[in-house]
Amino acid sequence: MSLVTSLTYALPHRYLSSLARRLAYSQNPGTRRWLIDTVVRKFGVDLSEAANSDPESYASFNAFFTRALREGARVADPDPRALVMPADGHISQCGPIEAGRIFQAKGQSFTVAELLGDAADAVPYLDGSFATVYLSPRDYHRVHMPWTGTLRETVHVPGRLFSVGTAAVSKVPRLFARNERLVCHFDTDFGPMVQVMVGALLVSGVETVWSGEEIPAYGDRIQRKDWRGRGITLQRFEEMARFNYGSTVIVLLPKGVADLEPSLHAESPVRLGQRLAVRTAD
């Protein structure tokens, strides 16, 4: 295990993330400019894709980081049977869920029940499929819907805030089931679907389009919110949530409803709207 990864066990995760949040929301011109310039330069951010391509015009680093894309910068797969990629980034892992376990990295896995924070919620996915998408600091940081769904429930699961970079994912056991996360349950025309917004070290927040900020406030106990009957239906490819710094989204699908795109594999670069899977169920 690398020194940096080892140190993450001892670091005060929430304190560091709270500091990062204050910096991200600062409207001090010098702080804002330094943060934006550093990220653009270090990670090669393509501002030509942004709805607002002028880095000087953003009120804060967070406003820049959660920037919208210009119209037409991403399009949904034209096949109406295709479930689409929920975000820009790269595939951490994807494939079948085997006996209720999700593959994280060589020698590392976790259960669906651990990820969702509830054994009963895990039942529809025990032999389904998953895709884990990592968003780096250079990527567009809004997460969209793979398929049209009506929000049923969210579950805020408290936890640590380990880095979700490749080194940590390969070494930290059950990382995605240990980090703080927001589990979003949807009902679709093929049955249930889950998108899990996983927090990470220095992630200063997770926001949804239906209720705004969910993380922070950081939690100490599982909190469930029932959204049934509210009529919150999001269309395929529509924005669902956003990270206020780079992190990971995990999509879970029940068995037999869709075949994952066979060209996808670990480390595949992906873009919002490309094909994630194709419907097989009527």
HUJOTA-V894954 format. One record per pair of residues at least 12 apart in sequence whose ideal C-beta (glycine too) atoms are under 7 Angstrom apart, sorted by the first residue. I is the first residue (numbers start at 1). GAP is how many residues later the second one is. Records with the same first field share a line. If there is no record, write none. Layout:
I = GAP  GAP
//
This chain:
1 = 170
2 = 165
4 = 163
5 = 162  163  166  167
8 = 154  155  160  193
13 = 147  148  188
14 = 147  204
16 = 185  186
17 = 144  184  185  186  187
20 = 182  184  225
21 = 183  184
23 = 12  38
24 = 36  37  38  41  180  220  221
25 = 35  37
26 = 34
27 = 32  33
32 = 28  29
35 = 26
36 = 19  22  25  28
39 = 98
40 = 15
43 = 93  94  95
44 = 94
45 = 93
49 = 20  21  24
50 = 17  19  20
51 = 16  17  18  19
52 = 15
62 = 142  182
65 = 76  179  180
66 = 75  76  176  178
69 = 71
74 = 197  198  199
75 = 198
76 = 160  161  197
77 = 196  197  198
81 = 197  198
82 = 193  196
83 = 63  64  175  193  194
84 = 62  152  153  189  190  191  192
85 = 185  186  187  188  189  191
86 = 47  57  58  59  60  109  163  165
87 = 46  48  56  57  162  185
88 = 47  51  52  182  183  184
89 = 44  45  46  47  50  181
90 = 44  177  178  179  180
91 = 40  42  173  174  175  176  177  179
92 = 40  41  42  77  156  174
93 = 39  173
94 = 36  37  38  166  170
95 = 34  165
96 = 33
97 = 15  28  29  30  31  32  33
100 = 12  13  22  26
102 = 13  28
104 = 65  71  72
105 = 64  65
108 = 65
110 = 64  66  67
112 = 13  14  140
114 = 60  63
115 = 61  62  81  135
116 = 39  67  78
117 = 38  40  66  105
118 = 37
124 = 67  68  130
125 = 69  127  129
127 = 128
128 = 124  125  126  127
129 = 124  131
130 = 120  121  122
131 = 120  129  145
132 = 116  118
133 = 115  116  137
134 = 30  114
135 = 108  111  112  113
136 = 110
137 = 109
139 = 107
140 = 132
141 = 101  102
142 = 97  100
143 = 52  54  97  98  99  106
144 = 93  94  95  96  128
145 = 89  90  91  92  93  95
146 = 105  130
147 = 41  46  89
148 = 40  85  86  87  88
149 = 37  38  39  44  85
150 = 36  37  82  83
151 = 33  35  59  76  81
152 = 33  34  35  75  76
153 = 32  71  72  73  74
154 = 28  29  30  71  73
155 = 28  67  69
156 = 26  58  59  63  66  67
157 = 23  24  26  65
158 = 22  60  61  62  63  64
159 = 19  20  21  22
160 = 18  19
161 = 18  19  38  39  40  42
162 = 13  16  17  38  39
163 = 37  38
164 = 34  36  83  84
176 = 22  72  74
179 = 19  20  21
180 = 19  35  38  39
181 = 15  16  17  18
182 = 15  24  32  33
183 = 13
184 = 13
190 = 67  89  91
191 = 63  66
192 = 62
193 = 60
194 = 58
195 = 45  54  56
196 = 53  54
197 = 44  52
198 = 49  50  51  52
199 = 16  48
200 = 47  48
202 = 43
203 = 40  41  42  44
204 = 40  41
205 = 39
206 = 35  37
207 = 34  35
208 = 32  33
209 = 30  31  32
210 = 22
237 = 36
253 = 24
256 = 24  25
257 = 22  23  24
258 = 19  20  21  22
259 = 18  19  21
260 = 16  17
261 = 14  15  16
//
